[in-house]
Amino acid sequence: MGIPLNEMVVWDPYLWNGGLTPERLRAARVILWKGHCSVHQRFLPEHVDKVRAKYPGIRVIAHPECRWEVCQKADAVGSTEGLLKMIREAPSGAMFAVGAEIHLVNRMGKEFAAEGKKVITLDDSGCLCTTMFRISPPFVLGAGESGGRQRCQPD
């Protein structure tokens, strides 16, 4: 994503000062949280190999929360907006396998199908994020009305 690894640090919430010296923290351009996303961690390097074998010429793009090995094998890594931009700017007939939550990938597939672009998930086992699945228009409205200060429970 354009930032060298030596300018990033990993903050471990279970260690004093995140396990980092004050100097290292000050020098870092990016502070990463030691954690993971269970959905993104399900994508494996073997999935990249499998999708490339099945669909020659497909571009593999992924969120940076995916395993390091998946990001290394991917053609590109980016935020949701970055992935959308890559697909948007691709020519008709382009194919993408996306390492991201299945509902997002399905929305991408529908959005770009009319342009003749194929968008599929990197792993066809689903990778559903139940937390994101709970976000609905009433939830967003309630959070906006409260200024984000209170938890919204949709009916």
C-alpha positions in Angstrom: 0.0 0.0 0.0 3.0 2.2 -0.5 4.3 2.3 3.1 7.5 0.2 3.7 7.3 -2.4 6.5 10.1 -0.7 8.4 7.7 2.3 8.9 5.0 0.2 10.5 4.8 -1.2 14.0 2.4 -3.7 15.6 0.8 -2.7 18.8 0.1 -5.6 21.2 -2.6 -4.5 23.6 -1.4 -7.1 26.2 2.1 -5.7 26.5 3.3 -2.5 28.2 3.4 0.3 25.6 2.1 -2.2 23.1 5.5 -3.9 23.3 7.2 -0.9 21.6 9.7 1.7 22.7 8.6 5.3 22.7 11.2 6.0 20.0 9.8 3.3 17.7 6.3 4.6 18.2 7.3 8.1 17.3 9.1 6.9 14.2 6.2 4.8 12.9 4.0 6.1 10.1 1.5 3.3 10.7 0.5 1.6 14.0 -1.1 -1.7 13.4 -3.3 -3.4 16.0 -2.3 -7.0 16.9 -5.6 -8.7 16.0 -7.3 -10.3 13.1 -10.5 -10.6 11.2 -11.8 -14.1 11.1 -13.3 -13.6 7.7 -10.2 -12.3 6.0 -8.0 -14.9 7.7 -10.0 -17.7 6.0 -8.5 -16.8 2.6 -5.4 -18.9 2.0 -2.5 -18.8 -0.5 -3.9 -22.0 -2.0 -7.1 -20.1 -2.9 -5.1 -17.7 -5.0 -3.4 -20.6 -6.8 -6.7 -22.4 -7.3 -8.6 -19.4 -8.8 -5.8 -18.6 -11.1 -5.7 -22.2 -12.4 -9.5 -22.2 -12.9 -9.7 -18.7 -14.5 -6.5 -17.9 -16.5 -5.9 -14.1 -16.6 -8.0 -13.4 -13.5 -6.7 -10.6 -11.3 -6.6 -11.4 -7.6 -7.3 -8.3 -5.4 -7.6 -8.4 -1.6 -8.2 -6.3 1.5 -5.0 -5.9 3.6 -6.6 -7.7 6.5 -6.0 -11.0 4.6 -3.1 -13.2 5.5 0.3 -11.8 4.6 0.9 -14.7 2.2 -2.4 -14.0 0.4 -1.5 -10.3 0.1 1.9 -11.2 -1.3 0.3 -13.5 -4.0 -2.4 -11.0 -4.9 -2.1 -8.7 -7.9 -3.1 -5.8 -5.8 -4.1 -5.0 -2.2 -6.3 -2.1 -1.2 -9.2 -0.7 0.8 -12.8 -1.3 -0.3 -12.7 2.0 -2.3 -9.3 1.0 -3.7 -10.7 -2.4 -4.9 -13.7 -0.7 -6.4 -11.5 1.7 -8.2 -9.4 -1.1 -9.7 -12.5 -2.9 -11.0 -14.1 0.4 -12.2 -11.0 1.3 -14.2 -10.6 -2.2 -15.7 -11.7 -2.8 -19.3 -14.8 -4.8 -20.2 -14.1 -8.5 -20.0 -11.8 -8.2 -17.0 -12.1 -10.8 -14.3 -11.4 -10.3 -10.6 -11.2 -12.7 -7.6 -11.7 -10.6 -4.5 -10.4 -11.5 -1.0 -13.2 -9.7 1.0 -16.5 -10.5 2.8 -18.9 -12.3 0.5 -21.8 -9.8 0.6 -19.3 -7.1 -0.6 -18.0 -9.3 -3.4 -21.6 -10.1 -4.4 -22.5 -6.4 -4.6 -19.4 -5.8 -6.7 -20.3 -8.6 -9.0 -23.8 -7.2 -9.5 -22.6 -3.6 -10.0 -20.0 -4.4 -12.6 -21.8 -7.2 -14.5 -23.5 -4.7 -16.8 -20.0 -3.6 -17.9 -19.0 -7.1 -18.8 -16.7 -7.6 -15.8 -16.7 -10.8 -13.8 -16.2 -10.4 -10.0 -16.1 -13.6 -7.8 -15.0 -14.4 -4.3 -11.4 -15.7 -3.8 -12.8 -18.6 -1.8 -16.2 -20.0 -2.6 -16.9 -21.3 0.9 -18.7 -18.0 1.7 -16.7 -16.0 4.3 -19.8 -14.4 5.8 -19.2 -11.6 8.3 -22.1 -11.8 10.8 -21.1 -8.4 12.3 -21.3 -6.6 8.9 -24.5 -8.5 8.1 -26.2 -6.9 11.1 -25.6 -3.4 9.7 -28.9 -2.3 8.2 -30.4 1.1 7.1 -32.3 1.4 10.5 -29.1 0.7 12.4 -27.2 3.4 10.4 -30.0 5.9 10.8 -30.1 5.3 14.6 -26.3 5.7 14.9 -26.4 8.9 12.9 -29.3 10.4 15.0 -27.4 9.6 18.2 -24.2 11.1 16.8 -22.7 7.6 17.4 -22.8 8.1 21.1 -25.2 5.3 21.9 -25.7 1.8 20.7 -28.6 1.3 18.3 -30.7 -1.8 18.5 -32.9 -2.1 15.4 -36.3 -3.7 16.1 
